[in-house]
Amino acid sequence: MNILKNNRVLQLLTTFFRGNSIIKQQIISFNDFIRKESQHIIDKIPNLVIQISYKNSNKIVNRILLLKQLYTEKPRIIKTRELYNLVEPSYDEGELNISPNKSRLRNITYSSKVRIQVFDEITDKHDANLKKKVVNKSKKFIYIGKFPCMIKSDTCYLNNFSEISLARNDECPFDEGGYFIINGNEKVLVAQERLVKNKVYIFSKIFDKKTRVMAQCRSYDSSLYNQGYMVYLKLVTDKSNNPNQCSEITVKIASLRAEIPLVILLKFLGFKNDKEIINSIFKNNSNSKKLNMLYNSFLGVTKVQTISHALRYIVDRSFSKSNNKKLDPEKTAREIIDKKLLPHMGTSINSRFRKGLFICYMAHRLINTLNEIEQPDDKDSYKNKRVDISGHLFSSLFNNLIKRSIKDVKNQLLKKVKKSDATELEELFSSNILTNGFRYSLATGNWIIDGMLDYKTGVSQVLNRMSYLSMISHLSRLNSSYTSNGKILDIRRVHTSYWGIVCPVETPEGQTCGIVKNFAFLAHVTNSHHIQKNIIQFLKKIMIKNSFTKPMIKTKKDKPDISIFVNGSWIGNTFEYFSLMKYLITLRRQEIIPFDVSIVFNEKNKRIFIWSDPGRIKRPLFVLKNSNSFFNHSIEKIAKKIKDNFHRWYFYIKNSIVEYLDTEEIENIVIKLNYYNNTELIVDQTQIYKKMINFSEIHASSILGVSASQVPFSQHNQSPRNTYQSSMGKQAIGINYSNFQLRYDTQINILESNQRPLVFTIQKLCLRGQEMPSGINTIMAILSYSGFNQEDSLIINHSSVERGLFRTIIYKTFAERENTNVNGIIEKIELESKSSNLFGLDIDGTRKIETLVNGDDVLISKTIKLTGKGDTKVNTIHSDLKLPLNSQGVVDSIMYSLDEGGYKIIKVRIRSIREPVIGDKFSSLHGQKGIIGYSYRQSLLPTTATSVTPDLIMNPHAIPSRMTIGHMIEMLMSKVSSHSGKLGDATAFSEGNIGKIIGHLSKFGIHHFGLEKMISGFNGDILQKSILVGPIYYQRLKHMVVDKFFSRSRGPYEILTRQPVEGKTREGGLRFGEMERDCVLSHGSSLFLKERLMDESDKFRVHICEKSGLFCPANLKTQTFWSTIYHSKSICQIFIPYACKLLFQELIAMCIAPRLVVK
């Protein structure tokens, strides 16, 4: 049996998770946006120049606005009337610092002010030949808006607070942060998947009748936060449909209407002859089969030999004659090719030849894929994906909003210039664009970027605070780029590239299965490094052979010519790939190059890729120094002395104990699954660079996510059960935060008596499983007893319930505020003396604390006073806040405060205690969910020979079909833990085995399978079979029968249809649909059906003309009836449901006349 004390793996996983968890990465990404990315966006904005000319003079004045440094302040709020009890003294007169908890209580946005340094220059230019002269220059710090502040980021007050300091500031000491507070609600940004930009993808399928293989690349200039421009290469076959002969390659460029033949585009980009094109595509490695594929490409363009001929060809097929008259087509074509064709390779004329070499690389891959030399790309593989987390999402949105704001400034300035008004900079910059833009996106989850087609929804979500585990799981969620409506199953399946970076277990059931995922336990998402230029300059110096202007020609046959790419941009070629790879990896391990830069060597395709772009998912691996040892024990002793997890984690990286690798790098290395028997490690001696890079997994359980790793012995369970538990674990009631008594959330569920489990996983300890538990160790017996525990039902010990087993406290908050005085409407929270229900209300109009309230009782007395213009009469309307129907509880506390506008806001928290009753849902940690079927007193339950009575009795038929063997193993290990007083290690894929547990059971004199004889509680007889009895950790879920069931006899109905309203809170009725009707009819109860659906529901009297069959008007007072069509007196009276009468009238309105035949 493994005991968790002094567990080396526990210490390592705790260091790596708490030092660099996915939540910390969200915070680091946001900090990176605040420190670097936002300033980088500002630096890319060109100077704002407005030309002012004076009448009767040649004098020209230019007003230039230069945007410089960006400054972000700590969150503050303006002082409002009657405001008291905020945090700390103010820095600024009229403003106070505000904490996250105060933002929640007052329903305001926790945000930081942003100011920008603006230089305002006025230059005087008298003549065109004279130089500009600066007449006036001023510098100001302009307030441009607010950034929402991420909790525990650099701009948050809680940054670097200790657990004691957090508790003193009314915060939960175990709160990890990583979320925002928008209008008092906690919001989290969910990571979004996307394809890699600047990377060539080859797809092989039948796109249309001619195109069989297609290469595509979304070229993206890193300096611009736009969508990028697509480039397509298509291999089009002739009528014979033979891909190996007479094929033609065409290129499709954004903004050009027609597809351009490959050879013509290359000649425009600077290639002189056909031989040069063939050498660039095939690198002198061509054969007749490959050359035949380009036969048509050269045959059809023999007349095009020069750049001007190629340009004329492109213009004639891309622009219509009407466009030729309006604009210069050749100039437009040049601009499109320079700016929209592969902008990541450059946008100047000098970069055209480099673009041509990249096009040749795409064509080379296209032909290799068709000849099955290379495999088509897999869109579902994570080597072809990137993930956008908080920093990148904020950068794209800020780039969009700041451009919109600068455009608005320019328009405002032009208007002022035309009117000759004096302009102050503060008047030009509107803070609403930035503030409202961020607030709207975070409040609704809609991430709308101008000029981009990928309209994202659901990016921002309300943070799930059901339990501590649900909060951590929500912060590590990952959304796929596919919609949940698609019926393609491949995107939902577990991919091999998920290993170690995406949890293969945790995903929702139903429509979003496989679309919504979670990061693995130790996954790391990279941030942006603006070091691409530095890497390129560095490579230029150290590469032995490098070319940017001409294609490489081999001079040595014994060494391959290796291409080098940095973030998708082709840099050059080299022969000494081994020395280069070894040198780059050494620099990365020495932290000269950042540790999360990816260095990939593809030996088969002879290419080196270096990636420093954001969004790559990497995972840590131990670096094996040799085949026997991976750890320097002297370094380990130093690491143990470092108390801070982050610095200890960084210490491991700095000393090359651990290295972070992504999916593309892992494909080319050897990994040992564990480090216990490294002598069995197989090393390919023929590949020298592989001998240098051999790795070992930290622990196999780190492939699981936050929620799935909580399941003990999950490797022994059927896979769907682990998936079910991953969802149900987030629904378990426990302690969601330690400051719940100071918070006024909509609903808080707290388990009154929490216990730590006897059997832990390592990940549970890392995730505060001891401090924030969500369950109880119960004694369970697995047997059939009295028949009330069939079909997943549980029998519960009623005496244990009376002693407090699974007793739950539910807090519900109801809020009311005084709105503004608009159009003579005055809202006030007060005790109205004329109110009909004054019982239990205090003098301020709220309920007294610790008073019992039932459904429809007034919680807050509010009046609305209406005064018309020039009218002295005041009309008072009661708009009281009442407790919903079918609810009850006790007033726990009341909070008075002011919102951001300075108006009163009151929150009333209602407390109710829930004990387990028949119908409530429970679950083990293995997906064995069930509801209470019956509750027996302790005297009627079976007991063991040692007088142990079970708290729960589960049906044994639940085990074989579900195959949750881990459920029974947990019972055995919990039994050992209860006798030994030590915690058991149940981490997935750990070394522990059943034999050790059986041995410990035998030592304590217990049956080796945990079986015991039990005595029946009904008659005192000993049960014939031995029963598996033992402790097991059980959870109470949020689904309670009190919240779900409802019924009614009479109640409100809708005016239009006269049918009962829908919903429990509205005291609505239960739907009696077609299937229910069919069921009653099958029993022959037609009169009962008529009674329930008409006589006791919406029976209505109508009069029918017997001749026409249409409705007739009737006056019952004078007893006069007449037909609207015939002069007939044969009119009869019938009774039909009012809904039926309404349907007939709607049909008549559509000129459809239903006629009732009366016999």
N, C-alpha and C positions, 0 to 999 in steps of 0.2 A: 504493500500500500504506500502510495506517495503522500507525504505530508508537505504542506505548502510552506512550512517554516524553513528559512534559509534556502529557498529554491532559487537556483541561479537563473533559470529561464524566466521566472517571475520578475526578478530584478531587472533583467535585460528588457523584457517586454514593457515593464512599467516605465523604464527610462525612455524607450523609443516612442511609446504612445503619449505619455504626458509631456515629453520633451518636444514632440513633433507630431501631434495628432492632427487629423483633418480639420478640426475646429481651430487649432492654432494656425494652420495654414490659411484658413479663411481670414483670420485676423492679420496674419503677415501679408496676405495679398491685398487686403484693404489698406494696411499701412504703406505698402509699396505704391498704391494709387495716390495716397495723400502726399507721400514724400517725393515720388519721382514722376509717376505717369501723368498726374494732373499738370505738373510743371512742364513736362515734355510736350503735352498737348498745347499749352499756352505758347511755348517757344516756336511751334510750327505755324502759329497764326501770323499771317503777314501784317505789316504795319497798316494802320487805317489812315489813308491820305484823302483829304478833302481840299479841292482847289477852289480858291475864292478870287474872283476877278472883280476889279472896281471899274465902274463906268467913268468915261472921260479920262482914262489913264491906262497906260500899258502895264501898270503894276499888277503883279500876280502874287498872291499869298497862298501858301499851302499850310494847312493845319494837319499835323501828323500826330497820331496817337500810337504810342509804343507800349505794348503790354509786356511787363517784366515779371517780377517775382509774385508768386501766389502765397498767401498766408492763411492758415486755418487756425481758428481759435478754439478754445474749450467751450463746451455747451453752456450757454447762459440764457436767461429769460428776463424780459422786462418786468420791472416792479409793477404790480397791479394793486388796486385798492384792497384794503383790509388783508393784505397778504402777510403771512407770518409763518415761522417754523420752516424756513428753507435752509439749504446747506451753506455753511461757511460765509465769511464776509465777501462783499462784492469787490471785484477789481475795478469796476467802472460805476460811476454814479448813475443810478437809474437801472442797473442790471444786477442780477444775482446769479451765482452759480447754481446749477440744478443737477441733482443726481438721477440715475435711471429710475429708481423707485418712485421719486416724486413725479417723474414724467408719466409713469404708469397710473399713478393715483389721479393725476390731474388731466389725463387724456390729451396730452400734448406730444409733439414730436421731439424726440431727443436728437438735436441737430446742432451743428457748429457753424458759426458765421465764417464766411470766406471773403477775404479782401484781396485786391490785386493792386500791385504797384503800377501806376500809369504815368508815363512821361508825355506831357503835352507840349509839343514843339510847334512854333509858328515860324516858317521860313519865308524870307522876302526874296523875290526874283524879279528884277526890273527888266532884264533883257534875256533873250534866249542864249546869248553868248556869255553871260555872266554866271558865275557860280552862285549856288544857293547860300544865303546868309541867314543864320538863326537869329531871329529878332527877339523871340521870347521863349523861355523854356521853364516849365514848372513840373513838379513831381507831387503826386497825390496817391493816397491809399483809398481805393473806392470799394465800398461794400457791394458785392455782386450777387449775393444769395447765401443759401445755407446748404451744407452737406449733411445728410443723415449720418449720425455718429454710430459706429459699430461698438457694441459693448465690449469693453476691455481692449479696445484699440488704443493707439497712441493719443488720440484726441479725447478719449473717455477719462472721466475722473477716477474710475476704478482701476486704471492701468497701474500695474505693479503694486496693487494693494495686497497685503497679507490676508490670510483667512480671518484673523482677529479684526483687522481694520474693516474688512467687508461686513462682518457681523455687526460692528459698531455703527456702520452706515446703513443698517436695515437691509442689507443684501445677503443672499445665500452664500456662505463661504465656498460651496462646491459648484457654484455657477461657473460654467466654462466660458460664457460670453459667445461672441461670434454671430450675434443677431442684432436687429435694429428695433427701435420703438417708434412706431408711426401712429399718431393720434391715440396713444395709450395702449396700442396693441403690439405685441411682439411679432416681428416679421423676420423670416429667414430667407436668404437667397439660395435657391437650389442650383447646384452645378449643372451646366448644360453641355451636352456633347456636340461636337462638330467635326467635320473632316479636316485633315491637315491642309493648310494653305501652302502654296508654292511646291507642292509635291505632285508628281506625275502618277496618274492612275490609268491602268489598262483594264478595260472590260471587254470580255469576249462573249458576245451573244448576238442573236439576230435582232438588230435595232430596226432595220427596215429590209426591203427586198434586196438592197445592194450592199449596205454597210454590215460587216461581220465583226470587225474589231475596231475599237475606238480608244484613243488616248485623250485624257483631259487633264487640265491643270488650272486651278484657281489661283491666279497670280495676284499677290497682295503686297503692296508696298507698306512696310512696317511703320513708316512715318505717318501714314494716313489710316484712320480707323474707318475704312469703308469696307464694302462687301468684297471687293476685288473684281477682277475681270477674268472670264473663262476663255480658254483656248482649247479647241477640239481638233484632233487629227483623226481623220476617218480613212479607213482602207476600203475603197469602193471597188467591187468586182464587176467584171463585164457581164454580158448576157449569158455566157457559158457557166457563170457562177462557180468558176474554179479559182479558189483563192491563191493558188500558186502560180498563176499565169495571168498576164495582162491586167494586173491590178493597178489602181491609181490612188495615190494618197492626196487628200485635200485638207485644207486648214480653214477652220471657221474662227473668225475673230469678232469680238464684241463690236457692235456699231457698224460693221460691214455686212451688207445684205447678202452677198454671194459668197460661196466657198471658193477659196483660192487654191490652185494647184501648188503642191509643196515646192516644186522646183522654181516656180516663178517667185514665190515669196522669198526663197533663199537667195535668188539672184538679186532681188531688190535689197536684201539685207547685206549684200557685199560679196557673195560668192561669185568667182569669176567664170568658172567652167564646170562642166559635169563631173570631171574627175575629182575636183576638189570637194564637190558635194558628196560623191560616193565614198571618198576617203574619210570625210567627217562623220558620215552615218555609220559606216561599218568598221572604221579604224583599221583599214587594210586587212580585214578578216572576212571578206565577202566570198561568196561562191555563186555558182550559176543559178542555184535555186533562189537565193536572196535577190540577185540582180534581176531575175525575171519579174519579181514583184514590182520593180520600179520601171519596167519597160515602158508602160503606157505613160507614166509620169514624165519621162524624157521625150517620148515620141510626139506628144501633143503640143509641146512648147519649143519646138526647134527654132522658130523664128524669133523668140524672145532671148536676146543675148546680153543686153545691157540693163543698167538700173532704170534708165528712162523708159525703155520698152516694157519692163516689168511693171513700173508705176502706171503706165498708160493702160496696160492690160487690167490691172486691179481697178482703176477708175472706171473703165468702160463697163465692167460687170458688177460694180458696187453702187453706182449712183445713176439715177434716172436723168433724162434730158432736162426735165423741169428743174431738178436740183442744180444742174450744171450752170444754169443761167443765174441762179440766186447766189451761188458761192463758188469759190475756187476749188474744184474737186481734188486737184493734185495736192494742194496745200492741206486740205482736210484729210486726205488719205495719209499723208505723212504724219500729221498730228495724231491721228488715230493709232497708227502703227507704233509711233514713238511712245505714246502715253498709255494705250490700252492693250498693247501686245506685250505680255510678260513684263509689267512695270517693276517687278522685283529684281530684274536683271539690269535695270537702268531705264531712264526716260530721255536720255540725250541722244543725239545723232551718233556719237562715238560708241554707244552701247549696242548698235544694230547688229554688228558681227557676232557679239556675244549672245544676242538673242537667237541668231541663226544657229549657233552651235547648240543652244538648248533645244531648238526645234529638231535638230539632227538627233540629239539624244532621245527625244520623244519618239521620233520615227524609228530609231534603232530598237527601242523597247517594243514598239508596235509590231515590227516585223519578227522579232524574237518570240513574242507571244503567239503570233500566228503559226510559227514553225515549232511551237511547243518547247522552245529552249527556255523560256521564262513562263511562269505561271501568272494567270490574271490576278489582279489585286482583289483582296477581300475587304469589302466595306465594313464588315462587322468586326474585323480585327482591330485591337487597340493600338497596333503600330501605325494604323492609318487614321487615328482619331486624336482629337485634343479635347480638353475639358475647360470650359470657362467658369471660373469661380468669382468671388465677389469683386476682386480688384479689376479683372478684365471686363466684367459686366458694367461696373461703374465707369471705367474708362471710355467704353463705347458710348454710354449714355451721356457722360459729361462732354465728350467731344461733340456730340450732336447738339446739346443744349447751349454750349458756349458759342458755337457757330451761329446758332439762332439768335443768341443775345447780341453778338457783335453785329450781325445784320440789322438788328433793331437799333443799335447805337448809330450805325451809319445812316439809317433812314431818319432818325431823330435829328442827327446833326445836319443833314441836307435840308430838312424842313426849317431848322433854325437859321441856316445860312440864307435861304431864300427870303425869309422874313426879316433878315438882318437883326435877329435877336441875340442878346448876350447869352452865352451858354456856359453853365457850370457842369463839370464832369459828373457830379453826383446826380444831376437831373437826367443825364443821358443813359446811364446804366440802370436797367430795371432788374430788381432782385427777384421779381415774381417768376421770371422764366426759369431760372435755375432752381429756386425753392419749390415751386409748384410742380416742375417737371420731375424732380426726384421723388417728391411726395406722392404724385400720381402713380408713378411706376411701381413704387414699393407698396402702395396701398392696394392697387388693383392686380399687380403681377404682370401687367402688359409692358413688354420691353419693345417700344417702337422706336426705330432708328430711321431718320430720313434718308432716302436713297438706298435702303437695304430691303431686300425682298423677304428675308426671314423674320416675319412678325412672330415674336415669341410670346406665349401666354403661360401663366402659371410659374413664372420665374420667381416671384415673391409669394410666399405662403405664410399663413398664420402658424406660428411655432406650436407644435404639439407638446403641451405640458401635462399630459395625462400622468406620466411617470418620469422619473429621472432618465431611465433608459430610452423612453420615446423621444425625449428632448435631444439626447446625444445622437440617436439614430436619425432624427430629422435633419440635424445639422450636417450629417455625412451622406445625405441623399444625392442621387445622381439621376438626371432625366435624360433619356435618349432623344435623339433628334427626330425619331419617327413618331407619327401620330398613333394613338391607341386604337383608332378605328380600322387600321390596316389588318388584312387577313393573312399576310405573309408570316409563316411560322419561323422562318430562319432567324429573323431578327430577335425573336423571343427566346431562342434556345441559348443554353450556356455555351460560350465560345471558349476554345482552349486558351486564348489570350487573357481570359479573366483571372488566371492563376496569380494570386497574390496582390491583384490591384482592384478587382471587383468581386464582391461576395457572390458566390454561385448559389446561395440558398435564399437570402433575404430578398423577396420581391412580393408585391401585393398579389392577391388572387383576383381573377376576373379580367376585365378589359385591359388593364395596365400591366398584366403579368409579363415580365421580361422587358418592359419599356421603362418602368421606374426601377432603379437599382440602387445599391449602396456600395460605398467604397469598402475595400478590405481594411482590416484592422490597422495595418502599418503602411497603407498607401500614402504616397507623397505626390502632390501636384506642384509642378514647377511654376515659378514666377518669371516675368519677363526680365531678360538681361540685355541691356543695350550695349552688347559687346561684339556685335557682328563685325563691325568695321575693324575692331582691334584684332579679332581672330583672323580676318582676311589679311591684314597687314603682317601679322605674325607668320601666317602660312607662306606668304610671299617670300619672307626672308629665309625660312628654313627648308622650303621645298627645293629639291635638287633640279627639277625640270618643271618649268611653269610657262604657260602660254595663254594670252588673252586675245591675241589678234589672228593667230593662224591655227588650223587643226594640227594635232600632234601626229608625227609619223614615226613609226617604230625604228629604232636603230639597233636594238638588242632583242634577239628572239627568245632568250632564256628568261626574261622578266616581263610580267604583264604591265601594261600601261594603265594605271589606276586613276580614275576621275575622282575629284574631290568636290563635295557640295557643302555649303554652309547655309543652313536654313533654306534649302531648296535652290540656292543660287550656285551655278557652276563657277568654280574658282580656277581650276586648272587641272593638270595631270602630273603624276609623279611615278617613278619607278621604285623608289625606296619606301614602299608602303609599310614594311615591318618597322623600320626605324621611326617613321612618322607616328605610327600607332603607339608604339612603346613610349615615345617621348610625350605624346599628348596625354596618355593615361597616367604617366608619372606626374605630369604637371597638375592633372586633376586631383590626384591623391595628395599632392602637396598644397592644394587649395590655391594655386596660382590661377588655375582655371576653376570657376565655381563647380562645386561637387555635383550639381544637378544638370550640368551640360552633358548631352548624350554624344558619344563617339561610337559610331557603328561602322564595321567593315563587312561588306558583303563580298565574300571571296568568289562566289560563283559568278556574280555579275560584275566583279572587279570595280567596285565603287566604295568610296568612303563618304559617309554622311556625318556631319556635325550639326547638332540641333541645340539652339539656345532659346527657342521660342517658348512662350508660356503655355501651360495646359497639358504638358506631358505627364502622364502618371507613371511614377517610378516606385520601386520597392527596395527595402534594404536587404542586403545579403552579406554574410560574413566572408571576408577575403581569406582564402587559404594560403598561408605562406609556403607550406609544403604539404606533403601527404599525411603527416602525422599530427600537426598542430596548427591551430588557427588563431590562438590567443596568446598574446604576450602577457604573462601573469604579472609582471611588474607594472605594466600599463593598467591592468585591471585593478591593482591595489590603489593606484593613483585615482582612477575613475571613481572608486567607492568613496573616496574622501570628498568628492564634489557633491554637495547637497542638492543643488538646483538641477532638476531633470534636464532642462534645455541645455545648460552648459556641459552636463555630462554626456548628453547625446552628441553635441558638437565635438566633444573631446574624442569620442569614438571615431567620428568621421575624419577628424584632423590627423589622427594617428593611423589611418588606413585599416582600422579594425573592421569597419563596415563601409560598404560602397552602395550607392543607390543606382539601380539600373532600370531601364524601361523595357518594354516588350521587344522592341527591335534589337536592343543589345543582347537580351537574354537568348534570342534565337541562335546566337553565335558563340555561346559559352557552355561550359560544363558545370552543372550544379549538383551538389550532393544534397539529398533530401534532409539528412540530419548530420550532426557532427560527432556522433558517438563512435563510428567506425570509419575513420577517414582513410585507413589503410586499404580499404576496398575501392578507393576512388580511381576511376579509369581516366587517364589523361592521354590524349592523342599526341604522341611525341612528334608526329610529322608536322604539326602546326605549332610553330614556336610561340606565336602570340597567344595561343590557347593555353599553353603551359604557364604563361604569366598570369592569366586571368581565370582562375578556378575558384568557385564560390560554394558556400554552404547555406542552406536555409537557416534562419534564426529559430523558427519552430513551425511545424506544418500547420498548426492551428491558426496561424496568422493569415491564411488564405480566406478565412471567414470574416464576416462583417461584425459590427458592434452587437447587433441583436442575436445573430446566429451563434456567436461565440459564447453566449451565456448558457447554452444547452449542455448539461453534463453528459459525457459519453455519447456525443452526437454521432460519432462514427458507427455506433451500434443501432441507430434508428433508421427507419425507412425515410428516404429523402423528403417526401411531402410532409411528413410530421414535423421535421425541422423547419420547413417553410411556414407551416401553420403556427408553430411556436414563435417564430420570428415576428409574426404579426400580433399574436396574442400577448406576447411579453410586453408589447407597448400599450396594451389595454389593461394591464394589471394595476390594481390599486395599491399604493404604498405611500412613500414620502416623495413627492415630486420636487419640493424645495423646503429648506429648513425655516424660511421666514414666512411660511404660509399664513401665520396669524397677523402679519403686517401687510398682506396683499389683498386686493379686492378684485380678483379675477372673476370671470363670468361663472365658472364652476371649479371648485377644488375638491378632489376626493382624497381623503386621508384614511389610511388604515390605522385603527387605534392602537393595536399591539403588533408591531413589526418584529420580525426575528431574522437574524442572519442565518443563511443556510448552513447545514453541517457539511455539505459537499460543495466545493467551490470550483470554478474554472479560473485560470490565471487572468483571463480577460475580465472576469467579474470583479476581481480585486482591483484591477486597473481602473475600472469604471465605478468606483466608490460603492461596490456591492456591500461592504461592511457598514458604511455610513448611511447609505440610502437604500435600504432593502425594500422589497415589495412582495412580501409573502410571509408564510408561517410554516414552521416545521410541524407537520401533523402526523399522527399515527394512523396508518392506513392498513386495512385488511382487504385482500383480494379474494372475494367469494360471493356467491349468490346467496342473498339473505332476504327472505320473505317476498321476493319478486318485485320490490319497489325500486330496484337498481338495474332495470333492464334498459337496453338501448342508450348507453352512456349516462344513465341516471346515477346519482350518488345518494347513498344514505348517510345522513349527518347526525352526529351525536348532539341531541338537543341540550343536554346538560353542559356540554362544552360551549355551545352557543351562549347559554346563560352566563357562563363564566367569562365571556368576551371573545370567543373564537371568531375571527373575521368581522368583528364589529367595525363599522365604517362611519366616518363623519363626513357629511356632504355640506360644503359651503356654497351658497349661490348668492351672487351679488346683483342687485337691481339699482340702477342709477337714474337720476333725474337732474336736469339743469334748467336754469332760468335763461331763456333765450333773449335776444336783444329786443329793444323797444323799436319796432318798425311799424309805421302807419297806425300809430295809436294803440298798438297791442302791447300790453304790459303783463309779463309772466312773473309770478311771485310764488315762492314756496313759503307758505304760512298756514297757520291754523285758522280756518274760516269758521267764525262763530255760528254761521247759518248752516254749516254742513250737517248732514243727517247722521253721519257716523263719526262721533268724536271719541268713542271709547278706545283707550289704549294709545291715543296720540299725545305727544308732548306739546309744550307751548310753541315750539318752533315748527310744528307741522309734521314731525317724523314720529315713527313708532318708538315707544319706550324700550330700552334695552332689556333683554331677558323676558320679553312678553311673548306669549304663544300667538301665532298668527295662522289662519287657515286660508283656503282659497277665496279669492275675491275680497280679502281684507285690505284696507288702505295702508300702504307703507309710507308714502309721502303725500301730504296734502298740498296740491298745487292749484292755483287759480289763475285764470286768464281774464284780464279786464280789457274790455273793448270800449274805445271812445271815438266817436265820429268827429269829423271836422266841424267845429263850431257847435258841437253838441255837448251839453253839460252832463247828460245822463251817462252813467257808466254801467255797462252790462257785464256781469260776472259769470264766467263759465268755469265749472269744476273740471279739472283735468288731472285727477288723482292717479298716482302710480299704485296699482293694486297687485297683490300676489296672484299668480296664475291659478286657474281652477285646478282642482285635484292635487293641490300642493299644501303642505303645512310645514311648520318649523318654528324655531325660536329666533328672535332678533339677537344676533350675536354681537354686532358692533355697527356703528354709524360713522362715516367719514365725511367731514365738511371741508371743502376747498374751493379754489377758484380755477377756472380754465384759463387758456392762453389769452382770451379776450377780457378776462377780469370778471366773469360772471359766475355766480354761485353754482357749484355742482355738489350734489349729495349722493353718497353711495350707501346702501343698506345691505348688510350681509346677513343672510338667513342660514341658521345652522339646523341640520336635521341628522338624526342618528339612525343608521340602517343596520339591522341585524339580518343575518342570512335567513331567507325564507324559501319555501318551495318554489322553484322556478328560477332562482338566481344561478348565474353561470360561474363555474370554477374551472381551473386548468392546472395541470402539472407542467413541468418544464420540458415536456416531451410531446406537446401537442395533444395530450389526452384531455380533451375538453368535455365537460358534461354539466348538467344542471341538477339541482337537488330534487330528488324524486320523493323522498319522505324524510321525516325527522323523528327519530326514536329517542326516548330517554335512556340514560345510561344503564338502567336496570334491565332493559329489554335487549341490549346489544350483547354480542358475544364477547367473552373475556379470555385472556390467556391464563396459563397456569400461574403466572406471576401477577395476576389481577390487573393486567394492562387492557384497557378498553379502547378500541379504535375511535378516532374522531371521524373518519370517513371510511365507507365501505364501497369498493369499486367492483364492478362485474368482471370476472376473469375472461369473458368473451371479448373484451376490449383489447387484449394483448395480442392474440394470434393474428387477427386480421390487420391490425395496424403495425405489427412488427416493431413495437417500441421496446426493444430489449434493454435500452438504456434506462428505461423507467424502473425495471426490476433491479438492474445493477446499482442504480442510485439508492434504492431501498436497502440493499445489502451493505453498501459502503456507509450509508448514514447510520446503519445499525452498529457498524464498527466504530464510527466516529463518536456515537453517543456513549459507548462503553469505554473508549480510550481517552476521550476528551480532546481529541485533535481533529483538525480540519482535514478532509479528504480532497485529493487532487483529482478532478474529473475532467481535465482539459482534453479536448478532442485530439486524437492521434498521439496521445502521450504514451509513455512506456508501460504504464500500469496494466496489469492483466487480471483476469478473474481468479486465477490460481492464488495470487497474493491475498485477495479479499477473502477467499474461502479459508486460507490458512489463518488469518486473523480471527475469523468467526469461530474457528475450532479452538483457538487459544482461550477465548472467553466462554467456552462451554456452550456455544450456540450451534444449532444444526447448520451444517456447512452450506445449505441453500436458504437459510433463514426461515425455515418452516417451523411452525409451532402448533401444538394441539390447542383447540379453543372449546369453550363451554358455551352452549346456546343460552341466550338470555330469556328465551320463551319457556323452556321446560327444564333447564339445568343439565341436559344430557351433553356428553362430550361428542363433538362433531367427528364423524368417521374419518374424514381426510384431514391431513395437516394443512394449515393455511399459511400463506406468506404474509407476515405481519412485520411492519417496521416503519421507521420515520421516513417521510418524504416531504420535499418542499412543494407546497401548493400555493396557488395565487387566486385571489378573488378578482374577477374581471368587472369592468364597468357596466356590463349588461345586467340590469336588475329588473325583476318582474314588476316592481312598483312603478317604474318609469314607462313600461310598455303597455300594460293592460288597461283597458277602459271600456265602459259600456254606458248606456243611458236608456231611460224610458221615454221621457219627453224632453224637448229642448229646442233650441233655436233652429230656424230653417231659412233658406235663401228666399228672398222676396220674388225673384224672377221665376224660379222653377218650383218653389214651394217644397223643395227637397231638403232633408237635413243637411246642415253644414258639415264640412269635413275637418277632422283634426281633434286631438284630445284636448288641447288648450282652449279650443272654442266650444267645448262640450258637444262635439259633433257625433254623428251616428256612424254605425259600421256599414261598410259597403256590402250590399247584397247584389252580386253580379249575375252574369248569365250562367256561370258554372254552378253557383249556389241554387239558382232557379231550376236548373236541370236536375240537380240532386234531389230537390224537394219533389219535383214532378215524377221522378223515377220511383218514389215511394207512394205515388198516388194521392198526395196531399194537395190537390189543386185548390180546394176551398181554403185551406190554411194559407196557401200562396196568395190567393185573392185578398184574404183578410189582412195579411201583413203588408202587401205591396200597394193596396188601394184603400180598403176600408179604414185602416188605421194609419194611413200615410197622407195622401193628397187627393182624396175623393172629391170630385167636382161635378156639379150638375151643368149639363148643356142641353140645348134644344135643337132638334134636327128636323129639317124639312124632309118628309118621307118621300116626296117626289124627286127632289134634286140631290138629297143626301148630304147637303151642306149645313153649316151652322146657321141658326136663325137668331135674330135679336129677340129679346123678351123683356117685358116689364112685369115683374112679379106683383107689384103693388096693385096695378090695374088689371092684372091677369090678361094682358094682350100679348099675342105672339104672331109674328108674320114672317113670311119668306121674302128674301131679297130678290128672288128670280121669278117665282110663280105666284099667282094669286090663289094660293092654296091654303086651306085651313087644316090640312092634315099634318100637324106638327106634334112631335112626341118629345118626351123628356127622357134622357138617359144619364147614367153616371159613369164617368171615365176618370182615370188619373189626370191631374192637372198637367203633368209633364207630357202626357199624350195629347192633350188639347193644345199645348204650346207647340208641339211638333207639327200638328196639322196646320196651325196658323203660320208657322215658318215656311211650310211647303206652299201654302197659298201665296205667300209673299214672293215666292220664286215662280209664280204662275203654274204651279202644280196643284191640281184640285183633287184632294182625296175625298171620296164620297162614302158615307156610311150607309150601308143597306140595313134597314130596320125591318125585321119580320114581325 
